[in-house]
Every structure is written in C-alpha cells, then in structure tokens.
Amino acid sequence: MKIFPHVYQIASAVADRNLYQYLFVGGNTVLLDTGASDTPENIILPFLKRLGMSPFQISMAINTHADADHHGGNDSLKQVADEILLACGDFDRDLIENPDLLFASRYDQWINQHGVGLGTNPEASAWVRKMVGRPRRIDLTFAGDELISVDDHRSLRALHVPGHSDGHLALYDAMNRAVFVGDALHGEFCPNASGAPSLPPAYYVIGPYLATVQAIEDLQVDWIYSGHWPTFHASQVSDFLDECRNFVMKASSLLEKTLESHREDGATLLQCMEECGPVLGTWPEQNRWLLMYPLHGHLTHLEQRGLTIRIENQGRTRWKLI
C-alpha cells in the first residue's frame, strides 16, 4: 500500500496480528524489516514485482530489532539478492546474527531462575525457531542519529529507541513528518488484526522505554507507523504516546500493591504475572507469559531504586519490599 510518494507499507500477518514492513523507494531503496523467514518469498518479493521492481534495486534492509518476525527474513532475502546490505542497531547485532543467542538471551533468559519463557511451550518455541530462519551476518550497524540517503532530496534519520530491545531502531522521515517505530511503542497492548488485545506490552527496561516515548513526542510527528499496530495520525499520536506512559504507571502501581500483599515473604515473577495479569489487560491467556518482560523490568527498576531486595531460595528469586 502506498502511504506517501515513493513510500510503501507491505502488509502480511504473524499469528493473529498484522505484520508490516516498509519500503522507501529511490536511488538507494531502503527496506525496513525483513519479516519472518518466509516473508521475503511469500510477501516482499511479490510486492516488489507488482511495483515493477527487482530485489536487486534494494540497497539496504534495516532490522528495527532482534525478533524473529522482524529479522527472520534476512537469510532468505540475501539468498535472492546478496548485494543488499543488512543493517540493525549496534546492540542487537549479536542476537540477530545468532538464533541460539536470541533464544538464550531474549526468549528463554528467565526459565531457570523464574520458570517463565518461550521454552515452557515447546510448540510455540519450535514455531519461533522456524520464523527466525538461518543465521546471517549483519553488514553494518547504527548507533542512532545517522542519515540514510534515499535520493538527492530525501533522507531517513536512524533513531536509537531502546526499551523493547537494547539496539532498537526507528526511522524518521522528516519530509513526511512520519516515524517508523517497529515495536518500540506498545500502548496498552499489541492488537490482533481486528483490533482486540492479542499480546501484553513487551518493554523490559523502564527508563529507556519512557525515554523512547519522550523522544518520539519531541519529534512532533504527524504519523506513527509500526510493525503491528494501526497507523496513528494527528491527535492520535499524542493519545498513543500517553497510552504508553499510562500503562507503565498502571503496571508500576499495581506491582507495588502486589508486593505489599506479599510483604512478609516476597513474591516471585510468576506470582506477579498471575496476580497483575488479569487487571492489566484482557489478552488471551496463552499470551500472558509475555508479561514477564514489563514486570521483570518493573521489579528490577524497584530494586535499582532501593525499594526491594532479591531473595534467592532453592533456585527461585523472590522480590521483597524493604
């Protein structure tokens, strides 16, 4: 779908959710995200063909962040057009290049200590393994604030927008006053294709996530485009940014109340997920495990502020209010 002159949104799906990539066409054509392992063959290449374009016209494919549905197509795209430069944020490179590290550091990092993670569901884990595709090296990385030329009159500015991942990138299109954020902003939930809650927010560090919300607000953009959410325009932009902040405040307050109710013995991450989850949102039960990301982030944030201590007991961690 054409959204601006020479800028296109490429639409497909992952599970029950929309999945979007973006194409900036010019002398240096830029693709934002490569989708899952089968997205280039099934979606991106046919889309290019309908535009009368060849994959060899793509100069660079930028991964917004390390997640199977955003960089899993790297290898299959490079098999078709090896001269395409693959790029990502500095701090996501290792996870994008190494699927084993991606699972160990992003999807299953808390299984042993907290009993939560993708690996507790072998069927879902196998599905994500398939999406992530084969390993493929990244050609260059961005720290943020670099300008990427599309043609003589247009450029995109890379933004470092952490919170969902350490090296998360967004692209700012000043000409159209639009920002393309991948999964950097989460609102109250990630919607399914019909707009109903599908996944809980998956930020995992509080300060950087709130700083990302502020950074997007400071751009004074007219449009927000993302990997799964609907398009936000005009007043919807500020409403969505407020929604992101409000969920963080709501989760923080609810978590502190939960810890207060466990003041004597403390609470595990799993207990916090079970008690906070039904209040925080109405996403499907099978997706509630993703609350491990924001709630672990909030627990760590409380610990860093000196408001909680960790108690290790029989291989499990509990957080207790001081």
Rosetta silent file (secondary structure, phi, psi, omega in degrees, C-alpha in Angstrom):
SEQUENCE: MKIFPHVYQIASAVADRNLYQYLFVGGNTVLLDTGASDTPENIILPFLKRLGMSPFQISMAINTHADADHHGGNDSLKQVADEILLACGDFDRDLIENPDLLFASRYDQWINQHGVGLGTNPEASAWVRKMVGRPRRIDLTFAGDELISVDDHRSLRALHVPGHSDGHLALYDAMNRAVFVGDALHGEFCPNASGAPSLPPAYYVIGPYLATVQAIEDLQVDWIYSGHWPTFHASQVSDFLDECRNFVMKASSLLEKTLESHREDGATLLQCMEECGPVLGTWPEQNRWLLMYPLHGHLTHLEQRGLTIRIENQGRTRWKLI
SCORE:     score description
SCORE:     0.000 S_00000001
   1 L     0.000  131.061  177.394    0.000    0.000    0.000 S_00000001
   2 E   -78.465  124.365  179.863    1.343    3.433   -0.943 S_00000001
   3 E  -110.145  -26.769  172.067    1.327    5.721    2.103 S_00000001
   4 E  -144.368  166.997  173.839    3.422    8.631    0.778 S_00000001
   5 L   -55.390  122.357  176.836    5.056    9.320   -2.592 S_00000001
   6 L    69.387   16.410  176.773    7.697    6.588   -3.019 S_00000001
   7 E  -128.498  130.139 -173.821    6.935    5.094    0.442 S_00000001
   8 E  -130.017  145.710  170.731    5.033    1.821    0.815 S_00000001
   9 E  -103.529  126.733  179.678    3.649   -0.323    3.612 S_00000001
  10 E  -103.908  119.192 -171.194    3.944   -4.068    2.979 S_00000001
  11 E  -109.682  136.934  170.585    1.265   -5.980    4.903 S_00000001
  12 E  -149.585 -150.583 -177.874    1.090   -9.606    5.993 S_00000001
  13 E  -146.969  152.951  169.213    0.362  -11.427    9.253 S_00000001
  14 E  -133.484  118.411 -172.299    2.052  -13.258   12.111 S_00000001
  15 L    54.233 -124.859 -177.877   -0.316  -15.479   14.091 S_00000001
  16 L   -95.029    7.477 -172.249   -3.430  -13.316   14.690 S_00000001
  17 E  -109.762  153.525  170.106   -1.594   -9.990   14.287 S_00000001
  18 E   -68.448  150.412  175.309   -0.788   -7.687   11.397 S_00000001
  19 E  -135.394  124.789 -175.457    2.855   -7.581   10.335 S_00000001
  20 E  -121.932  137.660  163.591    4.224   -4.622    8.406 S_00000001
  21 E  -116.456  165.016 -176.976    7.442   -3.845    6.552 S_00000001
  22 E  -132.031  140.956 -176.635    8.153   -0.513    4.868 S_00000001
  23 E  -122.669  123.685  178.597    9.805    0.315    1.557 S_00000001
  24 E  -110.132  107.595 -169.807   11.400    3.690    0.799 S_00000001
  25 L   -95.073  131.044  178.021   11.984    3.825   -2.951 S_00000001
  26 L  -175.665 -162.506  176.759   14.709    5.952   -4.522 S_00000001
  27 L   -59.102  -36.306  170.464   18.228    5.794   -5.868 S_00000001
  28 L  -114.604   93.417 -178.294   19.053    3.983   -2.615 S_00000001
  29 E   -77.145  131.932 -176.162   15.927    1.957   -1.872 S_00000001
  30 E  -117.168  131.902  174.210   15.596    1.018    1.811 S_00000001
  31 E  -107.194  127.783  177.714   13.538   -1.842    3.245 S_00000001
  32 E  -101.237  111.419 -177.644   12.616   -1.610    6.936 S_00000001
  33 L    76.077  145.417 -179.702   12.415   -5.120    8.443 S_00000001
  34 L  -111.766    1.713  177.623   12.549   -8.416    6.556 S_00000001
  35 E    73.110 -156.080  177.522    9.745  -10.168    8.464 S_00000001
  36 L   -83.862  178.110 -173.616    9.841  -13.879    9.289 S_00000001
  37 L   -58.624  -31.032 -178.868   11.869  -16.468    7.388 S_00000001
  38 L   -97.594   -0.139 -177.047    9.163  -16.939    4.735 S_00000001
  39 H   -65.406  -43.899  179.032    8.141  -13.264    4.412 S_00000001
  40 H   -57.542  -48.169 -177.436   10.556  -12.316    1.603 S_00000001
  41 H   -67.200  -42.873 -172.247    9.460  -15.190   -0.658 S_00000001
  42 H   -86.601  -27.254 -171.244    5.747  -15.033    0.120 S_00000001
  43 H  -124.459  -55.407 -171.048    5.179  -11.293    0.636 S_00000001
  44 H   -68.057  -49.265 -177.787    8.083   -8.920   -0.071 S_00000001
  45 H   -64.559  -43.017  174.342    9.247  -10.261   -3.453 S_00000001
  46 H   -62.294  -34.649  177.596    5.701  -10.484   -4.890 S_00000001
  47 H   -64.072  -44.851  177.547    5.067   -6.925   -3.640 S_00000001
  48 H   -59.568  -41.427 -179.469    8.200   -5.711   -5.443 S_00000001
  49 H   -61.609  -40.100  178.690    7.076   -7.492   -8.607 S_00000001
  50 H   -65.116  -29.122  176.558    3.713   -5.701   -8.508 S_00000001
  51 L   -81.554   -5.633 -175.720    5.612   -2.399   -8.299 S_00000001
  52 L    77.278   25.287 -177.424    7.710   -3.424  -11.290 S_00000001
  53 L  -110.980  155.246  174.297   10.811   -3.570   -9.121 S_00000001
  54 L  -103.398  148.358  175.062   13.583   -6.130   -8.743 S_00000001
  55 H   -60.091  -22.249  179.014   15.010   -7.129   -5.329 S_00000001
  56 H   -69.956  -11.309  176.545   18.372   -6.021   -6.723 S_00000001
  57 H   -82.073  -12.193  177.133   17.092   -2.437   -6.517 S_00000001
  58 E   -78.015  121.955  178.807   17.058   -2.629   -2.699 S_00000001
  59 E   -83.828  -38.937 -173.999   20.262   -1.081   -1.386 S_00000001
  60 E  -147.150  140.087  171.590   19.745   -1.779    2.309 S_00000001
  61 E  -117.233  119.841 -175.963   17.430   -3.789    4.561 S_00000001
  62 E  -105.950  125.235  173.213   17.323   -2.470    8.128 S_00000001
  63 L   -85.690  124.382  177.583   16.105   -4.621   11.022 S_00000001
  64 L   -64.226  -35.190 -177.780   14.347   -2.485   13.621 S_00000001
  65 L  -168.828  173.830 -178.444   15.250   -5.006   16.323 S_00000001
  66 L   -83.568   96.556  171.380   16.055   -8.564   17.301 S_00000001
  67 L  -156.405  142.699 -172.155   12.814  -10.542   16.986 S_00000001
  68 H   -55.197  -36.297 -177.069   12.036  -13.469   14.714 S_00000001
  69 H   -84.795    3.465  179.155    9.199  -11.690   12.904 S_00000001
  70 H  -119.370  -23.120  177.532   11.357   -8.633   12.181 S_00000001
  71 H  -128.728    0.912 -176.820   14.715  -10.080   11.110 S_00000001
  72 L   -63.450  -19.582  179.558   13.918  -13.717   10.319 S_00000001
  73 L   -85.734    2.411 -176.137   13.798  -12.959    6.585 S_00000001
  74 H   -56.117  -50.556 -175.698   17.416  -11.784    6.429 S_00000001
  75 H   -65.833  -45.887 -177.784   18.868  -15.014    5.083 S_00000001
  76 H   -66.504  -32.726  176.545   16.161  -15.725    2.510 S_00000001
  77 H   -68.414  -42.388 -179.871   16.347  -12.133    1.215 S_00000001
  78 H   -68.384  -27.844  176.536   20.140  -12.296    0.881 S_00000001
  79 H   -65.355  -30.399  179.916   19.872  -15.595   -0.969 S_00000001
  80 H   -82.784  -42.592 -176.901   17.865  -13.785   -3.639 S_00000001
  81 L  -138.023   88.850 -172.108   19.927  -10.564   -3.757 S_00000001
  82 L   -66.103  -20.725 -176.861   23.256  -10.964   -1.991 S_00000001
  83 L   -79.985   -8.458  175.892   24.325   -7.343   -2.595 S_00000001
  84 L   -64.323  130.746  175.915   21.640   -5.973   -0.265 S_00000001
  85 E   -82.419  128.805  175.226   23.285   -4.556    2.864 S_00000001
  86 E   -95.118  133.187 -176.431   21.789   -5.862    6.098 S_00000001
  87 E  -136.456  158.182  176.155   21.743   -3.369    8.966 S_00000001
  88 E  -161.777 -176.902  175.782   20.497   -3.118   12.551 S_00000001
  89 E   -74.928  150.800 -177.294   21.171   -1.305   15.812 S_00000001
  90 H   -50.122  -46.460 -169.679   24.589   -1.690   17.425 S_00000001
  91 H   -86.095   -0.580  177.377   23.324   -3.538   20.492 S_00000001
  92 H  -105.790   -4.173 -172.204   21.089   -6.005   18.625 S_00000001
  93 H   -57.853  -50.107 -175.358   23.675   -7.308   16.196 S_00000001
  94 H   -60.527  -41.759 -178.428   24.782  -10.399   18.135 S_00000001
  95 H   -69.558  -35.509  179.605   21.215  -11.572   18.781 S_00000001
  96 H   -71.322  -36.729 -178.112   20.168  -11.059   15.150 S_00000001
  97 H   -76.462  -23.538 -171.168   23.183  -12.936   13.811 S_00000001
  98 L  -126.829   99.817 -179.129   22.899  -15.870   16.223 S_00000001
  99 H   -58.053  -35.788  179.101   19.487  -17.584   16.697 S_00000001
 100 H   -63.149  -41.445  178.427   20.784  -19.624   19.650 S_00000001
 101 H   -68.254  -36.086  177.481   21.843  -16.439   21.429 S_00000001
 102 H   -57.850  -46.835 -179.816   18.490  -14.837   20.567 S_00000001
 103 H   -68.778  -43.318 -176.556   16.643  -17.619   22.363 S_00000001
 104 H   -68.316  -32.880 -172.843   19.039  -17.783   25.296 S_00000001
 105 H  -103.314  -12.537 -173.670   19.146  -14.011   25.852 S_00000001
 106 H  -127.310  -38.559 -175.850   15.696  -12.840   24.796 S_00000001
 107 H  -100.753  -31.563 -173.860   13.084  -15.591   24.835 S_00000001
 108 L  -123.512   18.663 -171.880   14.324  -18.059   27.466 S_00000001
 109 L   -67.964  -18.365 -175.464   16.606  -15.984   29.680 S_00000001
 110 L  -115.359   11.836 -177.663   14.433  -16.370   32.791 S_00000001
 111 H   -63.633  -50.386 -175.034   13.328  -20.002   32.526 S_00000001
 112 H   -66.516  -40.216 -173.957   15.810  -21.450   35.028 S_00000001
 113 H   -86.446  -32.046 -173.215   15.526  -18.676   37.592 S_00000001
 114 H  -123.756   -8.360  178.218   11.867  -17.727   37.288 S_00000001
 115 L    72.448   22.580  178.721   10.128  -20.559   35.428 S_00000001
 116 L  -130.863  146.446  178.727    8.817  -18.316   32.648 S_00000001
 117 L   154.469  170.172 -179.215    9.771  -18.071   28.983 S_00000001
 118 H   -61.249  -35.503 -176.142    9.015  -19.234   25.470 S_00000001
 119 H   -65.499  -12.174  175.655   10.664  -22.595   26.137 S_00000001
 120 H   -73.085  -11.654  176.200    7.894  -23.592   28.543 S_00000001
 121 L  -122.318   91.322 -175.062    5.760  -24.088   25.408 S_00000001
 122 H   -56.840  -35.478 -179.630    7.741  -26.396   23.050 S_00000001
 123 H   -65.926  -44.728  178.176    5.244  -25.991   20.210 S_00000001
 124 H   -66.553  -38.036  179.438    5.458  -22.186   20.306 S_00000001
 125 H   -62.794  -42.423  178.508    9.232  -22.348   20.649 S_00000001
 126 H   -64.549  -36.536  178.553    9.505  -24.525   17.521 S_00000001
 127 H   -63.645  -44.002  179.234    7.263  -22.088   15.630 S_00000001
 128 H   -68.400  -37.394  176.149    9.503  -19.139   16.519 S_00000001
 129 H   -56.676  -42.095  178.766   12.606  -21.182   15.615 S_00000001
 130 H   -66.056  -39.722 -179.221   11.151  -21.658   12.148 S_00000001
 131 H   -64.932  -33.514 -172.101   10.363  -17.936   11.852 S_00000001
 132 H   -74.222  -17.623  175.125   13.874  -16.846   12.793 S_00000001
 133 L    70.822 -169.551 -177.938   15.432  -18.575    9.771 S_00000001
 134 L   -85.269  154.992  179.607   19.055  -19.441    9.234 S_00000001
 135 L   -60.329  143.800  177.384   21.927  -17.365   10.664 S_00000001
 136 L  -151.357  131.438 -177.091   23.076  -14.472    8.510 S_00000001
 137 L   -71.717  146.139  174.182   25.732  -11.860    9.276 S_00000001
 138 L   -86.155  141.713 -177.466   24.844   -8.173    9.528 S_00000001
 139 L   -88.118  -34.415  178.717   26.810   -5.846    7.242 S_00000001
 140 E  -156.604  158.549 -178.699   26.638   -2.620    9.250 S_00000001
 141 E  -127.881  161.002  179.456   25.069   -1.209   12.393 S_00000001
 142 E  -120.661  141.042  175.486   23.666    2.137   13.536 S_00000001
 143 L   -94.681  -18.814 -176.245   24.072    3.843   16.899 S_00000001
 144 L   116.630  141.484  178.803   21.361    6.424   16.182 S_00000001
 145 L    83.685    5.724  174.368   21.239    9.867   14.529 S_00000001
 146 L   -76.245  149.524  175.662   22.785    8.687   11.243 S_00000001
 147 E  -101.714  130.847 -178.933   21.280    9.994    7.998 S_00000001
 148 E  -114.106  112.387 -175.977   20.438    7.419    5.325 S_00000001
 149 E   -76.167  130.735  174.221   20.095    8.931    1.865 S_00000001
 150 L   -98.681  -41.662  172.345   17.235    7.648   -0.282 S_00000001
 151 L  -155.628 -169.228 -175.176   17.798   10.106   -3.131 S_00000001
 152 L   -64.771  -19.851 -174.260   19.155   13.631   -3.682 S_00000001
 153 L  -116.117   -7.368 -174.756   16.189   15.208   -1.883 S_00000001
 154 L  -132.400  141.837  173.626   15.197   12.681    0.775 S_00000001
 155 E  -145.221  160.375  177.592   16.915   11.021    3.696 S_00000001
 156 E  -116.376  138.861  177.955   15.900    8.985    6.721 S_00000001
 157 E  -102.658  125.824  176.686   17.305    9.542   10.197 S_00000001
 158 E   -76.147  134.282  179.090   18.066    6.480   12.269 S_00000001
 159 E  -118.706  135.430  173.052   16.841    6.767   15.864 S_00000001
 160 E   -89.744  114.203 -173.000   18.016    4.653   18.787 S_00000001
 161 L  -129.634   71.893 -176.113   14.778    3.825   20.639 S_00000001
 162 L   -73.227  171.732 -179.443   15.502    1.147   23.294 S_00000001
 163 L   136.307  -49.638  174.387   13.058   -0.388   25.739 S_00000001
 164 L   -87.891  -32.478  170.269   11.795   -3.378   23.760 S_00000001
 165 L  -148.646  159.345 -175.478   15.358   -4.298   22.783 S_00000001
 166 L   -64.325  -37.229 -174.879   18.730   -2.730   23.570 S_00000001
 167 L  -107.747   20.098 -174.763   19.521   -1.736   19.990 S_00000001
 168 L   -54.145  134.556  178.301   16.020   -0.996   18.705 S_00000001
 169 E  -114.377  152.014  166.577   15.950    1.405   15.751 S_00000001
 170 E  -130.401  161.835  176.276   13.283    3.635   14.266 S_00000001
 171 E  -118.510  131.716  178.713   13.431    5.700   11.078 S_00000001
 172 E  -106.716  122.965  178.532   12.331    9.333   10.950 S_00000001
 173 E  -103.898   95.701 -174.425   11.088   10.679    7.617 S_00000001
 174 L   -65.781  -34.322 -177.984   11.260   14.455    8.037 S_00000001
 175 L   -60.596  -38.381 -178.341    9.735   15.193    4.650 S_00000001
 176 L  -103.609    5.565 -178.888    6.501   13.418    5.616 S_00000001
 177 L    49.424   48.041 -176.968    6.771   14.107    9.356 S_00000001
 178 E  -127.531  146.541  175.952    6.474   10.373    9.946 S_00000001
 179 E  -125.450  137.316 -177.125    8.302    7.952   12.210 S_00000001
 180 E  -113.031  106.291 -161.194    8.526    4.209   11.598 S_00000001
 181 L  -105.670    0.080 -176.864    8.999    2.611   15.000 S_00000001
 182 L    58.577 -120.631  178.739    8.843   -1.180   14.590 S_00000001
 183 L  -113.307   28.486 -175.424    7.937   -2.434   18.090 S_00000001
 184 L   -72.641  -24.205 -178.356    9.404    0.489   20.042 S_00000001
 185 L  -122.142  138.082 -171.342    5.985    1.651   21.333 S_00000001
 186 L  -122.312  -15.356 -177.221    3.391   -0.687   22.833 S_00000001
 187 L    58.958 -141.733  178.414    0.455    1.268   24.223 S_00000001
 188 L   -90.247  -18.266 -179.785   -1.797   -0.871   26.444 S_00000001
 189 L  -171.101  164.245  169.675   -1.484   -3.976   24.252 S_00000001
 190 E   -94.632  124.493 -172.683   -0.464   -5.282   20.860 S_00000001
 191 E   -84.079  156.975  167.100   -3.698   -5.776   18.867 S_00000001
 192 L   -81.402 -177.197 -174.458   -4.797   -8.632   16.692 S_00000001
 193 L   -64.477  -20.494  178.941   -5.897   -7.918   13.137 S_00000001
 194 L   -91.794   -6.629  178.763   -9.380   -6.955   14.378 S_00000001
 195 L   100.524   -7.191  179.290   -8.034   -4.509   16.956 S_00000001
 196 L   -80.074  157.458 -179.668   -8.685   -6.584   20.089 S_00000001
 197 E   -59.503  130.854  176.128   -5.861   -7.236   22.598 S_00000001
 198 E  -114.633  -47.011 -178.327   -3.531  -10.022   21.463 S_00000001
 199 E  -130.288  148.789  171.411   -0.308   -9.513   23.447 S_00000001
 200 L   -72.535  162.056  174.729    0.620   -7.512   26.546 S_00000001
 201 L   -56.243  146.073 -176.063    3.203   -4.732   26.145 S_00000001
 202 L  -125.987   36.697  165.836    6.718   -6.159   25.921 S_00000001
 203 L   -72.488  154.267 -177.946    9.040   -3.359   27.024 S_00000001
 204 L  -134.899   -2.238  170.913   11.545   -4.718   29.519 S_00000001
 205 L  -132.504  131.950 -167.489   13.507   -1.739   30.845 S_00000001
 206 H   -76.906  -54.023 -176.358   11.579    1.177   32.299 S_00000001
 207 H   -57.674  -53.687  179.026   13.830    4.229   31.958 S_00000001
 208 H   -60.560  -35.718  179.233   14.872    3.658   28.321 S_00000001
 209 H   -65.669  -45.769  178.034   11.299    2.823   27.308 S_00000001
 210 H   -65.119  -34.075  176.482    9.923    6.042   28.804 S_00000001
 211 H   -66.025  -35.394  176.032   12.816    7.936   27.207 S_00000001
 212 H   -64.222  -44.720  177.628   11.825    6.457   23.851 S_00000001
 213 H   -57.685  -44.165 -179.898    8.238    7.642   24.323 S_00000001
 214 H   -65.956  -39.339 -178.460    9.564   11.123   25.124 S_00000001
 215 H   -63.798  -40.919  177.847   11.949   11.104   22.160 S_00000001
 216 H   -66.825  -39.526  178.213    9.127   10.321   19.719 S_00000001
 217 H   -62.572  -38.877 -178.924    6.990   13.016   21.325 S_00000001
 218 H   -67.125  -21.558  178.337    9.796   15.555   20.930 S_00000001
 219 H   -70.841  -21.166 -177.559    9.892   14.907   17.187 S_00000001
 220 L    54.908   52.557 -177.686    6.380   16.367   16.901 S_00000001
 221 L   -81.559  157.642  175.686    5.486   13.868   14.201 S_00000001
 222 L   -96.365  -19.260 -175.200    2.185   13.717   12.333 S_00000001
 223 E  -138.205  138.435  168.960    2.321    9.974   11.687 S_00000001
 224 E  -121.307  123.199  173.394    3.423    6.857   13.581 S_00000001
 225 E  -115.798  143.611 -174.011    3.834    3.615   11.628 S_00000001
 226 L  -138.017 -172.779 -179.951    4.794    0.389   13.368 S_00000001
 227 L   -83.218  -26.144 -174.452    5.274   -3.331   12.946 S_00000001
 228 L  -139.584  -22.046 -173.330    1.858   -4.469   14.258 S_00000001
 229 L   -85.677  161.741  174.788   -0.206   -1.500   15.457 S_00000001
 230 L   -67.754  166.938  177.279   -2.593    0.608   13.370 S_00000001
 231 L   -72.949  137.380  176.217   -1.412    3.898   11.934 S_00000001
 232 E  -112.394  132.821 -174.872   -1.629    6.871   14.296 S_00000001
 233 E  -136.353  143.555  175.212   -2.190   10.327   12.823 S_00000001
 234 L    55.815 -122.805 -175.954   -2.527   13.880   14.160 S_00000001
 235 H   -66.377  -20.938  177.882   -4.086   13.847   17.651 S_00000001
 236 H   -63.800  -27.445  179.986   -3.922   10.035   17.723 S_00000001
 237 H   -61.744  -53.281 -179.151   -0.132   10.340   18.018 S_00000001
 238 H   -66.894  -34.165  177.657   -0.198   12.105   21.375 S_00000001
 239 H   -63.030  -41.783 -179.123   -3.046    9.869   22.575 S_00000001
 240 H   -68.791  -39.626  178.151   -0.990    6.751   21.810 S_00000001
 241 H   -65.026  -39.014  174.980    2.115    8.147   23.491 S_00000001
 242 H   -63.385  -39.001  178.425    0.026    8.961   26.570 S_00000001
 243 H   -61.658  -39.965  177.682   -1.340    5.410   26.465 S_00000001
 244 H   -60.542  -48.986 -179.774    2.227    4.057   26.515 S_00000001
 245 H   -63.437  -42.886 -175.878    3.090    6.132   29.593 S_00000001
 246 H   -63.978  -36.383  177.971   -0.167    5.364   31.366 S_00000001
 247 H   -65.647  -40.672  177.996    0.336    1.627   31.076 S_00000001
 248 H   -59.651  -44.315 -179.961    3.808    1.940   32.613 S_00000001
 249 H   -65.963  -40.566  179.395    2.364    3.908   35.528 S_00000001
 250 H   -63.981  -45.732  179.899   -0.511    1.455   35.942 S_00000001
 251 H   -63.896  -40.036 -179.996    1.814   -1.565   35.916 S_00000001
 252 H   -63.488  -46.688 -179.317    4.174    0.099   38.385 S_00000001
 253 H   -64.243  -44.859 -178.604    1.386    0.939   40.835 S_00000001
 254 H   -64.959  -39.257 -179.789   -0.238   -2.485   40.579 S_00000001
 255 H   -65.519  -40.878  178.672    3.059   -4.285   41.058 S_00000001
 256 H   -63.865  -37.218  176.174    3.868   -2.324   44.207 S_00000001
 257 H   -65.708  -37.773  178.238    0.441   -3.233   45.613 S_00000001
 258 H   -64.618  -44.166  178.032    1.114   -6.886   44.783 S_00000001
 259 H   -64.991  -34.893  177.511    4.460   -6.798   46.580 S_00000001
 260 H   -62.259  -37.788  179.053    2.779   -5.103   49.533 S_00000001
 261 H   -72.064  -13.575  176.529    0.388   -8.048   49.792 S_00000001
 262 L  -116.076   32.882 -172.825    3.426  -10.347   49.935 S_00000001
 263 L   -59.221  -34.345 -175.057    5.402   -8.146   52.302 S_00000001
 264 L   -70.997  -46.422 -173.734    6.332  -10.980   54.669 S_00000001
 265 L  -110.988  -11.554 -174.706    7.791  -13.485   52.184 S_00000001
 266 L    82.359  175.268 -177.059    8.131  -11.521   48.946 S_00000001
 267 E  -134.342  146.049  174.851    6.778  -12.565   45.546 S_00000001
 268 E   -82.750  165.668  174.866    8.200  -14.378   42.531 S_00000001
 269 H   -59.685  -42.047 -179.498    7.993  -13.035   38.995 S_00000001
 270 H   -62.529  -41.031  176.880    5.468  -15.761   38.192 S_00000001
 271 H   -62.484  -41.907  179.274    3.267  -14.746   41.133 S_00000001
 272 H   -62.815  -40.082  178.703    3.383  -11.118   39.998 S_00000001
 273 H   -64.429  -43.229 -177.856    2.371  -12.157   36.487 S_00000001
 274 H   -67.302  -36.085 -176.362   -0.516  -14.270   37.754 S_00000001
 275 H   -86.799  -33.682 -179.164   -1.858  -11.582   40.086 S_00000001
 276 H   -84.863  -30.941 -172.772   -1.269   -8.497   37.929 S_00000001
 277 H   -52.630  -52.132 -177.130   -2.162  -10.005   34.563 S_00000001
 278 H   -63.052  -23.254 -179.775   -5.980  -10.099   34.858 S_00000001
 279 H   -86.675  -32.268 -174.456   -6.019   -6.460   35.990 S_00000001
 280 H   -76.543  -28.219 -177.589   -3.566   -5.155   33.391 S_00000001
 281 L  -174.236  173.760 -174.815   -5.351   -6.456   30.302 S_00000001
 282 L  -117.205   26.961  177.822   -7.688   -8.866   28.565 S_00000001
 283 L   -66.674  161.338 -178.726   -5.305  -10.547   26.098 S_00000001
 284 L   -57.941  145.983 -176.773   -5.650  -14.333   25.604 S_00000001
 285 H   -55.612  -38.931 -176.053   -4.458  -16.482   28.494 S_00000001
 286 H   -68.287  -12.852  179.535   -1.850  -18.269   26.352 S_00000001
 287 H  -102.121    1.487 -175.267   -0.112  -14.936   25.696 S_00000001
 288 H   -67.893  -20.349 -179.889    0.071  -13.803   29.310 S_00000001
 289 H   -59.200  -24.060 -179.990    3.613  -15.206   29.648 S_00000001
 290 H   -67.949  -12.983  173.096    4.833  -12.122   27.769 S_00000001
 291 H   -63.251  -13.611  177.361    4.116  -10.087   30.898 S_00000001
 292 H   -57.440  -32.440 -178.080    7.461  -11.437   32.085 S_00000001
 293 H   -67.407  -61.599 -177.550    9.107   -8.605   30.124 S_00000001
 294 H   -66.135  -38.991 -176.368    7.466   -5.496   31.633 S_00000001
 295 H   -70.184  -37.013  173.447    7.007   -6.946   35.120 S_00000001
 296 H   -63.506  -38.451  177.412   10.619   -8.100   35.350 S_00000001
 297 H   -61.848  -42.119  179.368   11.569   -4.619   34.173 S_00000001
 298 H   -68.587  -39.865  178.109    9.478   -3.013   36.909 S_00000001
 299 H   -63.152  -42.520  177.716   10.853   -5.374   39.577 S_00000001
 300 H   -64.741  -38.843  179.543   14.399   -4.569   38.512 S_00000001
 301 H   -63.473  -42.553  177.249   13.569   -0.860   38.491 S_00000001
 302 H   -63.192  -38.637  178.407   12.270   -1.049   42.080 S_00000001
 303 H   -65.489  -42.183  179.401   15.423   -2.882   43.089 S_00000001
 304 H   -65.317  -28.227  177.597   17.638   -0.266   41.457 S_00000001
 305 L   -83.903   -0.931  178.287   15.765    2.436   43.376 S_00000001
 306 L    78.143   21.788 -177.758   16.480    0.608   46.623 S_00000001
 307 L   -98.122  -15.975  177.650   12.814   -0.219   47.278 S_00000001
 308 E  -135.143  163.878  170.451   13.109   -4.006   47.048 S_00000001
 309 E  -127.065  153.781  175.312   15.642   -6.740   47.693 S_00000001
 310 E   -92.643  138.860  175.788   16.067  -10.058   45.923 S_00000001
 311 E  -121.488  119.350  179.177   15.820  -13.252   47.938 S_00000001
 312 E   -95.751  126.725 -178.591   17.285  -16.399   46.383 S_00000001
 313 E  -148.794  116.565  177.549   15.756  -19.640   47.641 S_00000001
 314 L    53.040   46.223  176.417   16.013  -23.098   46.077 S_00000001
 315 L    75.770    6.038  178.610   16.841  -21.736   42.649 S_00000001
 316 E  -121.886  145.741 -179.278   13.980  -19.248   42.581 S_00000001
 317 E  -102.260  136.834  173.387   14.088  -15.487   43.029 S_00000001
 318 E  -123.402  147.487  174.321   11.619  -13.506   45.119 S_00000001
 319 E  -108.054  133.838 -178.137   11.373   -9.730   45.418 S_00000001
 320 E  -128.493  133.602  177.176   10.552   -8.285   48.792 S_00000001
 321 E   -64.142  140.507  175.394    9.713   -4.691   49.686 S_00000001
 322 L   -84.962    0.000    0.000   12.181   -3.045   52.025 S_00000001
